Amino acid sequence: MFLNWEYDGTERWAHGSIGSTWFDRPDVEAALAEVGDIVSRRPHVKLARR
């Protein structure tokens, strides 16, 4: 599982950017798109209900 979540857009990240500005960087967008592409090619696994 991969979770990519921004809560409110006002938090300051460790490297100094605020909110979604970090996620808007071209290198980050490209990396997330690559992860999404890799995951989309994987077979789906049905989870068991308990």
N, C-alpha and C positions, 0 to 999 in steps of 0.2 A: 504494500500500500504506500502511496505517496500522497502527502497532504501539503498543499500550497495554499496558505490562507493569510490574509491580511485583515485584522480586526476592524480598525476604524480609520485608517489612513493618517493617523497623527503620531504613531509611535516612531521613535528615533532608533534606527538600527545601529549596530556596533560600529560600522564604518562611517557613520555620520549622515546618511540619507534619511529622509523622513517619509514615512508612508509608502505609497506605491511607486515613488520615483525609482527605487531600486528595481522593482519588477518591470518598469518601463524601459530599462536599458536594453539595447539591441542584443548584447551578448547573453543576457539573462533570458530574454524572449526566445532567442534561438535555442538555448539549452533546454528550456521548458518544452518548446515545440519538438525537439529531438526526443526527449523523454516520452512525450505523448505519442509520437510516431512509433517508437519502440514498443510501448505498452499496447497500442492499438493492434499490433501484429501478433500479440500473444493470445493463445486460446483462453477463452473465458473459463473460469473455474466456479462452479456452483457451490455456494457455501451451505453447509448443513444447518438446519434449524433445530434448535433444542427447545 
